[in-house]
Amino acid sequence: MVGLAEDEKLQGLIHLADERRPDVLLVLRALENDDLTLHLWSGDREEPVKATAEAMSLKGWKSGCSPEGKSEALKAPQGRRQGRGASVGTA
């Protein structure tokens, strides 16, 4: 949320949000159909991460992750299946 002010008086608010690609749900469901477990690990605050995870029907998510924390989560047993794991985005 960004506030706009003039002469120290609030004139308006702008809500900024990430836009999801229209095909993201199709891709996620295809990955799940391949028996992959999907998690969302983000450095963002809990509120937007939870909202994104819910919008994409992801059961596993964690907010406030550092890049190192994301890498460690990917190496953990729940972050991989049969020794395999993958990350998309910044880590």
Secondary structure by P-SEA (a helix, b strand, c coil): cbbbbccccccbbbbbbbbcccaaaaaaaaaaaabbbbbbbccccaaaaaaaaaaaccccccccccaaaaaaaaacccccccccccccccc
